[in-house]
Amino acid sequence: MGTATMRAVRLHAFGGPEELIYEEVARPEPGPGEVLVRVHAAGVNPPDWYARRGFENVPAELRPNWTPPFILGSDISGVVTALGPGVTEWQLGDEAFGLVNFPGRASGYAEYVVSPATHLARKPAVLGHTDAAAVPMAGLTAYQYLFTHLSDRIGDTVMVNGAAGGVGHFAVQLARVAGAKKVIAVASGRHEEFLQDLGADRFVDYTRTPVEEVVREVDLLIDTVGGPHAHRLLPTVRRGGRIAPVFLGDYRPERAAELGITVETMWQVRSSGSDLAELATLIDTGRVRAAIDSVFPLRDAAAAHTRAEEGHLQGKIVLNAEG
């Protein structure tokens, strides 16, 4: 009997989206403590295109040593189709979603993926697979920042820079759940209605008004943008306040210290089925929702990456693996 196969998107050489090839590959088998999931949808995340480019934006000493060909993707939603030895918490046919093997390699751009059982949670009942696949990495990043790393340091006023993106739109909602009394969302003007609908108390269009000129006394800034000009936001944060960067940025640490501002460590999101289960409960009870920017068939992963690199997303990009 021949080896079972599946369709998947593999990266054959580092470079542009055109290096993502839709092809037939061997289907994986679950080992001890693992399950095999039939993927219905897979999320597209920044680490996917960082990997596609060979992690050129990561300092050489921290750069993962991945050699093509390999399959990208860590966000998945689907149905459990096989159980590895020792797995008792899942049954065949269960609907699951998860951030798989992150920050390692997961291979989610495929019809099937193997996942540690502990990296998965029950899919929210109110979501289909496409919407569920938009949640794991972005949702867990925001959740772990606010409920694990910053749970006792949120304060009354939270500002989210880059609020319309994947992590940003979850952070706007979860900041309120975590106890913030006022949430300020910073994004371009076309996202104003979207972010107000998610619960932002105040919206700032950075394309029209420099944020540092109109915002003051923020207790916590969650900055999903970072970059070489991140320090421009220092005046928005009160003395004794905090900046929590999601991406690398130059916050002028000496100047921040003079202003009495703490720049937190940039924490790496981790796979966690238990955290994702908490997030799923918030989704099922209507306190948090996922936004989708666009959906592409799995075979069009290259087009999805092209869209992702255009920027100015409103929510997440998802690959539909069902067709």
GUFIDREN-986326 format. One record per atom (N, C-alpha, C): residue in three letters; x negated, y negated, z negated. Coordinates in steps of 0.001 Angstrom, whole numbers, padded with zeros to 6 digits, always signed. Each point is the difference from the previous one (the first is absolute). Layout:
% GUFIDREN-986326
AlaXYZ;...
***
This chain:
% GUFIDREN-986326
Met-000845+001190+000000;Met+000845-001190+000000;Met-000881-001242+000000;Gly+000312-000986+000817;Gly-000794-001207+000097;Gly+000238-000929-001182;Thr-000917-000975-000148;Thr+000108-000991-001059;Thr+001160-000950+000289;Ala+000805-000293-001028;Ala+001099-000952+000164;Ala-000563-001375+000302;Thr+000700-000736+000850;Thr-000473-001328+000391;Thr+001070-001059-000284;Met-000404-001250+000170;Met+000902-001137-000174;Met-000518-001138+000862;Arg+000812-001034+000151;Arg-000434-001217+000667;Arg-000487-000987-001050;Ala-001064-000699+000320;Ala-000579-000963-000932;Ala-000723-001076+000789;Val-000329-001084-000684;Val-000788-001084+000595;Val-001381+000046-000622;Arg-001007+000250+000836;Arg-001374+000075-000509;Arg-000848-001146+000541;Leu-000914-000431-000836;Leu-000985-000999+000403;Leu-001235+000739+000502;His-000363-000227+001269;His-001130+000721+000584;His-001298-000799-000010;Ala+000102-001309-000151;Ala-001197-000852-000086;Ala+000424-001297-000677;Phe-000882-000586-000785;Phe+000320-001268-000636;Phe+000191-001082+001068;Gly+000977-000871-000217;Gly+000236-001067+000974;Gly+001406-000525-000066;Gly+000553-000353+001156;Gly+001315-000609+000095;Gly+001116+001020-000067;Pro+001255-000469+000057;Pro+001157+000897-000064;Pro+000003+001077+001080;Glu-000655-000283+001124;Glu-000011+000978+001096;Glu-000729+001296-000369;Glu-000751-000021-001092;Glu-000711+001205-000441;Glu+000906+000980-000732;Leu+001248-000398-000272;Leu+000959+000882-000672;Leu+000693+000861+001052;Ile-000213+001314-000072;Ile+000480+000924+001031;Ile+001053+000947-000577;Tyr+001147+000046+000654;Tyr+001089+000899-000395;Tyr-000240+001343+000669;Glu-000159+001068-000800;Glu-000396+001284+000571;Glu+000422+001156-000900;Glu-000226+001206+000470;Glu+000337+001199-000763;Glu-001214+000446-000802;Val+000229+000284-001297;Val-001072+000426-000894;Val+000510+001143-000856;Ala-000898+000631-000751;Ala+000395+001091-000895;Ala+000828-000538-001162;Arg+001028+000741-000370;Arg+000824-000376-001142;Arg-000705+000420-001288;Pro-000066-000893-001005;Pro-000686+000353-001248;Pro+000829+000954-000849;Glu-000655+000638-000963;Glu+000663+000902-000942;Glu-000286-000474-001420;Pro+001002+000042-000874;Pro-000222-000474-001369;Pro-000843+000959-000820;Gly-000880-000568-000821;Gly-000796+000792-000921;Gly+000594-000062-001395;Pro-000726+000471-000999;Pro+000506-000029-001375;Pro+000373-001423-000427;Gly+001192-000144-000580;Gly+000449-001296-000481;Gly+000478-000947+001092;Glu+000113+000501+001236;Glu+000383-000852+001124;Glu+001322+000443+000614;Val+000598-000929+000750;Val+001194+000330+000775;Val-000210-000464+001438;Leu+000700+000655+000912;Leu+000018-000427+001397;Leu+001288-000777+000226;Val-000119-001201+000547;Val+001158-000857+000255;Val+000185-000179+001496;Arg+001211+000230+000476;Arg+000364-000349+001376;Arg+000254-001504+000000;Val-000879-000738+000657;Val+000053-001459-000040;Val+001106-000506+000921;His+000894-000802-000552;His+001029-000659+000806;His-000423-001419+000370;Ala-000775-000632-000873;Ala-000480-001357+000267;Ala-001288-000240-000774;Ala-000857-000849+000569;Ala-001287-000331-000627;Ala-000194-001507+000019;Gly-000451-000560-001103;Gly-000252-001423-000079;Gly-001353-000365+000586;Val-000104-001225+000508;Val-001258-000538+000543;Val-000517-001053-000979;Asn-001248+000143-000424;Asn-000574-000858-001034;Asn-001351-000566+000420;Pro-000430-001116-000611;Pro-001316-000566+000333;Pro-001152+001004-000041;Pro-000090+000896-001006;Pro-001116+000954+000033;Pro-000039+000869+001250;Asp+001160+000158+000667;Asp+000021+000799+001228;Asp-000793-000689+001101;Trp+000214-001321+000181;Trp-000769-000650+001058;Trp-001417-000333-000446;Tyr-000244-000101-001321;Tyr-001388-000122-000453;Tyr-000769+001265+000381;Ala+000613+001169-000248;Ala-000638+001269+000344;Ala-000195+000121+001509;Arg+001005-000431+000758;Arg-000102+000089+001459;Arg-001197-000790+000532;Arg-000311-001104-000667;Arg-001139-000825+000421;Arg-001324+000434-000632;Gly+000024+001105-000762;Gly-001227+000461-000631;Gly-000332-000735-001274;Phe+001018-000572-000654;Phe-000161-000720-001260;Phe-001035-001132+000116;Glu+000011-000672+001135;Glu-000971-001063+000234;Glu+000155-001173-000965;Asn+001187-000120-000626;Asn+000238-001089-000944;Asn-000376+000368-001434;Val-000506+001216-000203;Val-000385+000477-001331;Val-001515-000065-000135;Pro-000521-000520-001125;Pro-001457-000022-000194;Pro-000604+001376+000249;Ala-001158+000022+000648;Ala-000614+001256+000442;Ala-000142+001015-001131;Glu-000327-000479-001203;Glu-000229+000921-001117;Glu+001303+000629-000513;Leu+001149-000583+000381;Leu+001290+000525-000433;Leu+000767+000678+001132;Arg-000566+000012+001189;Arg+000711+000469+001184;Arg+000149+001528-000007;Pro+001232+000527+000132;Pro+000178+001450+000064;Pro-000720+000591+001213;Asn-000505+001186-000158;Asn-000732+000666+001071;Asn+000933+000968+000722;Trp+000882-000565+000815;Trp+000952+000805+000760;Trp-000472+000096+001444;Thr+000020+001198+000545;Thr-000444+000220+001373;Thr+001170+000478+000856;Pro+000348-000713+001077;Pro+001076+000465+000885;Pro-000367+001353+000618;Pro+001010+000790+000410;Pro+001426-000351-000008;Pro+000659+000273-001352;Phe+000979-000827-000353;Phe+000814+000243-001178;Phe+001350-000682+000174;Ile+000946+000379-000860;Ile+001360-000524+000035;Ile+000136-001056-001088;Leu+000546-001149+000351;Leu+000218-001079-000957;Leu+001318+000193-000756;Gly+000225-000859-000985;Gly+001306-000095-000626;Gly+000095+000640-001361;Ser+000578-000735-000973;Ser+000180+000537-001346;Ser+001435-000130-000509;Asp+000822-000873+000600;Asp+001400-000176-000419;Asp+000897+000923+000804;Ile+000738+000862-000698;Ile+000883+000917+000734;Ile+001331+000165-000716;Ser+001006+000383+000785;Ser+001275+000440-000551;Ser+000475+001172+000850;Gly+000448+001056-000667;Gly+000414+001179+000754;Gly+000599+001068-000888;Val-000098+001240+000456;Val+000643+001137-000670;Val-001045+001071-000294;Val+000020+000522-001209;Val-000932+001059-000401;Val+000344+001287+000752;Thr-001006+000553+000703;Thr+000248+001210+000804;Thr-000827+001207-000428;Ala-000993-000192-000864;Ala-000790+001126-000500;Ala-000654-000412-001315;Leu-000177+000990-000886;Leu-000583-000246-001317;Leu-001299+000768-000143;Gly-001026-000667-000528;Gly-001237+000675-000306;Gly+000093+000721-001334;Pro-000961+000867-000301;Pro-000002+000729-001273;Pro+000050-000953-001191;Gly+000843+000340-000978;Gly+000055-000769-001233;Gly+000953-001161+000005;Val+000645-000285+001112;Val+000924-001134+000061;Val+001388+000455-000446;Thr+000492-000633-001068;Thr+001316+000363-000524;Thr+000970-001172-000017;Glu-000525-001241+000120;Glu+000868-001178-000123;Glu+000719-000365+001289;Trp-000360+000676+001105;Trp+000641-000270+001285;Trp+000603+001277+000550;Gln+001082-000158+000779;Gln+000628+001124+000666;Gln+000094-000295+001492;Leu+000087+001052+000799;Leu+000157-000174+001432;Leu+001263-000804+000279;Gly-000112-000982+000892;Gly+001135-000835+000350;Gly+000104-001284-000790;Asp-000803-000161-001042;Asp+000025-001253-000762;Asp-000470-001165+000869;Glu+000672-001132-000139;Glu-000418-001219+000695;Glu-000998-000755-000876;Ala-001161-000277+000557;Ala-001077-000598-000778;Ala-000626-001161+000748;Phe-000597-000919-000765;Phe-000805-001048+000615;Phe-001208-000242-000882;Gly-001053-000577+000586;Gly-001177-000199-000825;Gly-001140-000705+000705;Leu-000924-000475-000833;Leu-001307-000482+000431;Leu-000929+001179-000202;Val-000438+000615+001076;Val-000682+001291-000070;Val-001514-000163+000024;Asn-000653+000542-001031;Asn-001468+000089-000047;Asn-000721-001336+000076;Phe+000652-001076-000406;Phe-000677-001288+000094;Phe-000733-000302-001299;Pro-001265-000446+000047;Pro-000695-000601+001137;Pro-000795+000960+000877;Gly+000274+001284-000047;Gly-000644+000921+000929;Gly+000733+000037+001330;Arg-000197+001064+000743;Arg+000579+000110+001341;Arg+001215+000920-000050;Ala+001087-000377+000689;Ala+001246+000735-000161;Ala+000540+000627+001276;Ser-000124-000624+001141;Ser+000484+000552+001279;Ser+001509-000056+000146;Gly+000600-001152-000296;Gly+001448-000131+000043;Gly+000601-000298+001358;Tyr-000797-000423+000999;Tyr+000523-000271+001341;Tyr+000162+001335+000736;Ala+000909+000822-000479;Ala+000126+001355+000533;Ala+001386+000544-000316;Glu+000342+001101+000640;Glu+001290+000623-000265;Glu+000015+000730-001339;Tyr-001163+000408-000476;Tyr-000108+000664-001296;Tyr-001227-000533-000727;Val+000084-000057-001333;Val-001141-000405-000800;Val-000012+000811-001292;Val-001194+000314-000482;Val-000161+000660-001290;Val-000246-001064-001059;Ser+000701+000128-001128;Ser-000143-000969-001086;Ser-000110+000711-001339;Pro-000850-000495-000902;Pro+000091+000467-001388;Pro+001422-000221-000509;Ala+000549+000961-000687;Ala+001376-000112-000476;Ala+000192-001225-000889;Thr-001045-000370-000744;Thr+000110-001116-000943;Thr-000045-001372+000666;His-000270-000056+001300;His-000028-001278+000708;His+001356-000374+000578;Leu+000976+000885-000141;Leu+001317-000210+000610;Leu+001062-000280-001052;Ala+001053-000674+000439;Ala+001190-000215-000827;Ala+001229+000275+000849;Arg+001138+000224-000674;Arg+001251+000175+000739;Arg+000333-001271+000764;Lys+000350+000147+001255;Lys+000376-001156+000808;Lys+001215-000692-000615;Pro-000025-001344-000063;Pro+001190-000696-000508;Pro+001241+000406+000788;Ala+001060+000275-000712;Ala+001221+000482+000648;Ala+000591-001047+000932;Val-000221-001276-000295;Val+000619-001066+000801;Val-000771-000286+001286;Leu-001170+000616+000172;Leu-000829-000293+001167;Leu-000065+001190+000948;Gly-000011-000286+001294;Gly-000378+001003+000982;Gly-001512+000136+000016;His-000492+000946+000773;His-001447+000245+000016;His-000785-001192+000553;Thr+000550-000685+000993;Thr-000728-001137+000579;Thr-000233-001076-001050;Asp+001042-000345-000747;Asp-000157-001015-001044;Asp-000889+000503-001133;Ala+000135+001268-000357;Ala-000806+000545-001092;Ala-001491-000031+000336;Ala-000342+000234+001265;Ala-001410-000001+000394;Ala-000632-001381-000084;Ala+000830-001035-000093;Ala-000517-001364-000123;Ala-000393-000346-001428;Val+000285+000878-000945;Val-000154-000343-001411;Val-001364+000339-000608;Pro-000564+001211+000190;Pro-001029+000477-000926;Pro-001211-000892-000240;Met-000820-000282+000995;Met-001221-000748-000292;Met+000295-001428-000451;Ala+000818-000715+000741;Ala+000302-001386-000353;Ala+000754-000077-001317;Gly+001004+000855-000156;Gly+000785-000014-001227;Gly-000817+000385-001216;Leu-000829+001035+000132;Leu-000833+000419-001127;Leu-001060-001038-000335;Thr-000539-000677+001013;Thr-000979-001047-000281;Thr+000626-001068-000891;Ala+001159-000511+000399;Ala+000678-001020-000792;Ala+000409+000547-001362;Tyr+000511+001217-000042;Tyr+000443+000607-001255;Tyr-001165+000177-000965;Gln-001110+000545+000491;Gln-001130+000248-000888;Gln-000650-001290-000474;Tyr-000027-001022+000847;Tyr-000492-001303-000451;Tyr+000847-000511-001166;Leu+001315-000004+000170;Leu+000882-000659-000959;Leu+000331+000842-001225;Phe+000042+001323+000152;Phe+000419+000844-001111;Phe-001137+000790-000642;Thr-001130+000103+000666;Thr-001142+000703-000581;Thr-001094-000974-000418;His-000462-000812+000928;His-001157-000854-000257;His+000355-001324-000667;Leu+001178-000546+000280;Leu+000344-001343-000464;Leu+001244-000027-000875;Ser+000392+001118-000527;Ser+001293+000103-000678;Ser+000159-000973-001161;Asp-001097-000342-000674;Asp+000090-000915-001141;Asp-000558-001388+000323;Arg-000182-000308+001298;Arg-000632-001259+000391;Arg+000733-000671+001163;Ile+001294+000166+000071;Ile+000744-000525+001140;Ile+000401-001453-000199;Gly+000501-000339-001170;Gly+000434-001363-000259;Gly+001367-000300+000586;Asp+000366-001279-000037;Asp+001330-000398+000458;Asp+000079-000254+001498;Thr-001093-000557+000580;Thr+000036-000389+001415;Thr-001030+000789+000790;Val+000477+000713+001007;Val-000873+000796+000875;Val+000115-000557+001414;Met-001138-000208+000641;Met-000015-000393+001412;Met-000617+001127+000814;Val+000644+000324+001113;Val-000512+001038+000903;Val-000398-000669+001303;Asn-001275+000059+000327;Asn-000502-000540+001263;Asn-000037+001118+001033;Gly+000548-000265+001199;Gly+000174+001068+000978;Gly+001222+000832-000366;Ala+001073-000691-000400;Ala+001151+000659-000616;Ala+000851+000814+000958;Ala-000121-000218+001301;Ala+000876+000707+000943;Ala-000567+001329+000461;Gly-001261+000264-000292;Gly-000635+001231+000463;Gly+000383+001207-000834;Gly-000690+001102+000251;Gly+000336+001252-000681;Gly-000083-000104-001507;Val-001190-000259-000531;Val-000171-000127-001445;Val+000758-001212-000520;Gly-000059-001105+000737;Gly+000604-001238-000457;Gly+001486+000099-000266;His+000743+000603+000916;His+001454+000015-000195;His+000408+000909-001149;Phe-000810+001032-000293;Phe+000263+000802-001198;Phe-000388-000774-001258;Ala-001103-000742+000051;Ala-000440-000760-001169;Ala+001019-001059-000393;Val+000622-000654+000978;Val+001038-000994-000296;Val+001116+000637-000826;Gln+000438+001184+000391;Gln+001098+000664-000701;Gln-000430+000569-001345;Leu-001171+000632-000026;Leu-000449+000668-001219;Leu-000448-000985-001071;Ala-000434-001191+000396;Ala-000361-001010-000995;Ala+001219-000326-000864;Arg+001148-000112+000624;Arg+001234-000258-000743;Arg+000331+001180-000916;Val-000113+001211+000523;Val+000273+001192-000807;Val-000942+000055-001194;Ala-001256-000437+000200;Ala-001014+000051-001057;Ala+000153-001104-001034;Gly+000928-000931+000217;Gly+000271-000990-001020;Gly-000253-001445+000359;Ala-000471-000287+001201;Ala-000225-001390+000388;Ala+001330-000753+000047;Lys-000026-001247-000471;Lys+001206-000821+000019;Lys+000136-000800+001290;Lys-001130-000222+000679;Lys+000011-000756+001250;Lys-000997+000626+000960;Val+000420+000238+001234;Val-000873+000577+001024;Val-000075-000964+001178;Ile-001230-000379+000350;Ile-000252-000890+001132;Ile-000578+000835+001131;Ala+000605-000084+001171;Ala-000457+000758+001161;Ala-000653-000937+001009;Val-001204+000356+000442;Val-000732-000788+000993;Val-000113+000817+001286;Ala+000485-000576+001097;Ala-000065+000673+001303;Ala+000291-001057+001066;Ser+000010+000402+001272;Ser+000357-000939+001063;Ser+001513-000196+000023;Gly+000432-001101+000603;Gly+001383-000429-000085;Gly+001027+001002+000470;Arg-000340+000839+000961;Arg+001009+000917+000540;Arg+000429+001065-001008;His-000753+000112-001121;His+000330+001013-000998;His+000809-000552-001172;Glu+000392-001271+000051;Glu+000636-000623-001167;Glu+001279+000722-000412;Glu+000906+000210+000925;Glu+001272+000636-000339;Glu-000217+001420-000518;Phe-000898+000725+000643;Phe-000330+001368-000399;Phe-000455+000045-001461;Leu-000908-000886-000382;Leu-000560+000028-001349;Leu+000972-000527-001041;Gln+000804-000952+000362;Gln+001033-000452-000933;Gln+001012+001110-000247;Asp+000279+000780+001035;Asp+000923+001119-000142;Asp-000571+001082-000913;Leu-001334+000098-000062;Leu-000649+000965-000887;Leu-000082-000505-001441;Gly+000382-001248-000232;Gly+000036-000502-001363;Gly-000998-001077-000346;Ala-000768-000499+000982;Ala-000948-001075-000292;Ala+000763-001249-000433;Asp-000483-000632-001069;Asp+000635-001220-000497;Asp-000428-001229+000795;Arg-001206+000048+000514;Arg-000520-001137+000752;Arg-000806+000535+001171;Phe+000111-000663+001138;Phe-000744+000403+001196;Phe-000892-001155+000443;Val-001240+000312+000340;Val-000930-001002+000516;Val-000488+000455+001368;Asp+000232-000823+001010;Asp-000463+000264+001360;Asp-001414-000579+000128;Tyr-000995+000878-000034;Tyr-001392-000462+000005;Tyr-000381-000648+001332;Thr+000786+000251+001056;Thr-000332-000606+001294;Thr+000412-001468+000047;Arg+000850-000416-000931;Arg+000459-001387-000031;Arg-000586-000794-001174;Thr-000208+000688-001094;Thr-000449-000679-001219;Thr-001100+000802-000671;Pro-001173-000577-000239;Pro-001037+000711-000753;Pro+000526+000380-001384;Val-000062+001268-000320;Val+000563+000495-001256;Val-000618-000719-001189;Glu-001308-000266+000063;Glu-000704-000608-001125;Glu+000431-001429-000272;Glu+000758-000575+000922;Glu+000480-001371-000207;Glu+001374-000056-000670;Val+000723+001128+000009;Val+001387-000056-000474;Val+000317+000978-001132;Val-000935+000874-000346;Val+000253+000983-001060;Val-001016-000195-001122;Arg+000479+000053-001239;Arg-000852-000105-001179;Arg+000507+000944-001088;Glu-000848+000270-000954;Glu+000347+000702-001248;Glu+000523+001421+000220;Val-000553+000705+000982;Val+000350+001401+000210;Val-000726+000858-001046;Asp+000716+000934-000610;Asp-000618+000902-000978;Asp-000802+001108+000682;Leu+000545+000533+001091;Leu-000644+001102+000712;Leu+000154-000206+001497;Leu-001103+000024+000703;Leu-000002-000036+001462;Leu-000387+001377+000513;Ile+000891+000633+000729;Ile-000318+001243+000706;Ile-000306-000391+001434;Asp-001261+000141+000380;Asp-000444-000481+001312;Asp-000256+001182+000916;Thr+000901+000213+000963;Thr-000161+001109+000939;Thr-000767-000415+001245;Val-000492-001238+000024;Val-000696-000528+001184;Val-001516-000028-000207;Gly-000457-000606-001096;Gly-001431-000074-000274;Gly-000731-000816+001052;Gly-001213+000437+000367;Gly-000765-000661+001038;Gly-000936-001078-000534;Pro-000765-000628+000897;Pro-001030-000959-000419;Pro+000546-001292-000589;His+001278-000296+000238;His+000577-001249-000501;His+000973+000238-001149;Ala-000086+001166-000640;Ala+000934+000328-001083;Ala-000080-000994-001145;His-001161-000620-000190;His-000199-000931-001118;His+000894-001236+000100;Arg+000563-000237+001170;Arg+000871-001176+000143;Arg+001215+000092-000910;Leu+000336+001203-000458;Leu+001183+000188-000837;Leu-000283-000192-001486;Leu-001247-000229-000379;Leu-000324-000179-001417;Leu+000851-001075-000674;Pro+000260-001157+000650;Pro+000789-001036-000679;Pro+001432+000405-000341;Thr+000502+001073+000606;Thr+001381+000400-000264;Thr+000150+000756-001318;Val-001119+000483-000531;Val+000040+000873-001175;Val-000308-000810-001263;Arg+000764+000203-001043;Arg-000194-000751-001246;Arg-001257+000482-000728;Arg-000522-000821-000880;Arg-001087+000422-000884;Arg+000504+001165-000855;Gly-000749+001066-000015;Gly+000432+001211-000685;Gly+000750+000965+000906;Gly+000252-000423+001249;Gly+000694+000857+000950;Gly-000938+000990+000685;Arg+000567+000791+000894;Arg-000752+001092+000622;Arg+000263+000077+001499;Ile-001021+000438+000716;Ile+000110+000318+001418;Ile-000266+001495+000154;Ala+000921+000684+000665;Ala-000158+001433+000261;Ala-000130+000199+001502;Pro-001249+000140+000517;Pro-000182+000166+001445;Pro+000320+001422+000452;Val+000709+000104+001115;Val+000270+001298+000615;Val-001031+000284+001090;Phe-000541-001067+000623;Phe-001080+000123+000973;Phe-001160-000892-000433;Leu-001179+000296+000492;Leu-001186-000767-000370;Leu+000170-001467+000346;Gly-000419-000871-000914;Gly+000077-001431+000238;Gly-001051-000740-000796;Asp-000336-001186+000455;Asp-000958-000845-000704;Asp+000775-000949-000910;Tyr+000000+000301-001292;Tyr+000737-000806-000968;Tyr-000919-000935-000801;Arg-001250-000145+000475;Arg-000947-000879-000675;Arg+000008+000270-001511;Pro-000561+001136-000420;Pro+000132+000428-001396;Pro-000459-001034-001020;Glu-001044-000755+000296;Glu-000465-001005-000956;Glu+001037-001116-000149;Arg+000582-000432+001107;Arg+001033-001026-000056;Arg+001245+000534-000702;Ala+000371+001245+000286;Ala+001154+000600-000670;Ala-000217+000033-001507;Ala-001210+000361-000422;Ala-000304+000036-001429;Ala+000105-001383-000627;Glu-000472-001038+000715;Glu+000108-001374-000506;Glu+001454-000401-000212;Leu+000871+000498+000866;Leu+001424-000325-000082;Leu+000746+000905-000977;Gly-000711+000964-000601;Gly+000631+000912-000937;Gly+000867+001045+000657;Ile-000320+000328+001250;Ile+000783+000973+000767;Ile-000759+001321+000068;Thr+000690+001088-000303;Thr-000585+001334+000098;Thr+000296+000587+001373;Val-001050+000398+000718;Val+000185+000709+001268;Val-000142+001493-000296;Glu+001083+000717+000126;Glu+000023+001409-000358;Glu-000783+000851+000997;Thr-000319+001203-000434;Thr-000591+000995+000881;Thr+000988+000345+001116;Met-000513+000275+001185;Met+000865+000437+001099;Met+000189+001511-000134;Trp+001168+000413-000467;Trp+000229+001411-000285;Trp+000381+000771+001261;Gln-000476+001234+000076;Gln+000317+000883+001118;Gln+001260+000800-000318;Val+000984-000048+000887;Val+001190+000818-000192;Val-000385+001476+000023;Arg+000706+000799-000791;Arg-000266+001433-000101;Arg+001285+000790+000236;Ser-000135+001154+000615;Ser+001147+000896+000159;Ser+000538+000368-001376;Ser+001310-000056-000165;Ser+000618+000351-001277;Ser+001473+000305+000212;Gly+000342+001272-000059;Gly+001400+000372+000135;Gly+000842-000537-001133;Ser-000566-000084-001210;Ser+000777-000493-001137;Ser+000307-001483+000139;Asp-000984-000809+000427;Asp+000269-001423+000230;Asp+001019-000184+001119;Leu-000135+000826+001045;Leu+000914-000129+001127;Leu+001427+000381-000403;Ala+000122+000956-000922;Ala+001330+000371-000490;Ala+000657-001170-000734;Glu-000797-000768-000766;Glu+000534-001194-000676;Glu+000461-001033+001038;Leu-000804-000154+001035;Leu+000358-000943+001062;Leu+001252+000469+000735;Ala+000117+001306+000198;Ala+001189+000551+000664;Ala+001266-000293-000811;Thr-000105+000076-001317;Thr+001153-000314-000851;Thr+000417-001457+000175;Leu-000988-000908+000055;Leu+000310-001417+000213;Leu+000677-000218+001353;Ile-000413+000777+000994;Ile+000619-000110+001326;Ile+001426+000546-000033;Asp+000183+001159-000624;Asp+001335+000611-000048;Asp+000996-000836-000797;Thr-000491-000776-000958;Thr+000894-000841-000804;Thr+000168-001396+000590;Gly-000607-000247+001172;Gly+000206-001258+000698;Gly-000862-001151-000470;Arg-000977+000252-000840;Arg-000829-001088-000522;Arg-001173-000331+000926;Val-000352+000949+000873;Val-001099-000188+000956;Val+000426+000597+001329;Arg-000376-000649+001086;Arg+000261+000580+001316;Arg-001209-000183+000906;Ala-000069+000868+000989;Ala-001109-000029+000955;Ala+000438-000695+001274;Ala-000903-000798+000568;Ala+000280-000690+001266;Ala-000865+000584+001103;Ile+000595+000144+001181;Ile-000702+000569+001155;Ile-000178-001086+001050;Asp-001230-000195+000419;Asp-000281-000942+001082;Asp+000357+000614+001353;Ser-000447+001241+000224;Ser+000230+000650+001294;Ser-000237+001495-000128;Val+000599+000760+000914;Val-000120+001459+000018;Val-000455+000443+001387;Phe-000973+000909+000032;Phe-000523+000544+001257;Phe+000040+001516-000067;Pro+000211+000681+001145;Pro-000157+001457+000016;Pro-001440+000371-000354;Leu-000185+001164-000589;Leu-001336+000454-000375;Leu-000957-000063+001184;Arg+000463+000356+001177;Arg-000864+000030+001177;Arg-000497-001406+000371;Asp+000680-001032-000518;Asp-000383-001382+000302;Asp-000749-000656-001156;Ala-000777+000787-000727;Ala-000768-000543-001127;Ala-000928-001128+000443;Ala-000531+000089+001208;Ala-000883-001068+000492;Ala+000757-001326+000082;Ala+001242+000043+000481;Ala+000805-001221+000071;Ala+000313-000522-001396;Ala+000219+000908-000944;Ala+000260-000417-001381;Ala-001216-000716-000583;His-001197+000490+000279;His-001211-000652-000492;His-000193-001366+000658;Thr+000344-000084+001265;Thr-000091-001302+000679;Thr+000934-001003-000671;Arg+001212+000423-000301;Arg+000944-000879-000690;Arg-000537-000380-001391;Ala-000555+000949-000712;Ala-000511-000265-001349;Ala-001090-001061+000022;Glu-000865+000057+000991;Glu-001125-000930+000052;Glu+000404-001376+000516;Glu+001210-000126+000520;Glu+000513-001319+000365;Glu+000301-000829-001246;Gly+000287+000692-001120;Gly+000262-000678-001260;Gly+001387-000605-000081;His+000226-000792-001060;His+001270-000676-000257;His+001156+001002-000072;Leu-000250+001125-000669;Leu+001022+001026-000121;Leu+001039-000398-001048;Gln+001209+000517+000180;Gln+001043-000138-001004;Gln+000349+001400-000464;Gly-000730+000461-001018;Gly+000153+001376-000438;Gly-001013+000908+000669;Lys+000366+001269+000159;Lys-000919+001041+000422;Lys+000283+000497+001413;Ile-001037+000604+000588;Ile+000115+000703+001284;Ile+000049+001498-000306;Val+000899+000704+000687;Val+000183+001424-000254;Val-000031+000770+001317;Leu-000577+001197-000050;Leu-000002+000918+001134;Leu+001072+001052-000221;Asn+000858+000203+000977;Asn+001051+000995-000051;Asn-000527+001293+000619;Ala-000123+001041-000812;Ala-000562+001266+000478;Ala+001063+001001+000397;Glu+001247-000391-000019;Glu+001084+000965+000245;Glu+000223+000258+001483;Gly-000292-001006+000852;Gly+000272+000167+001414;Gly-001190+000489+000780;
***
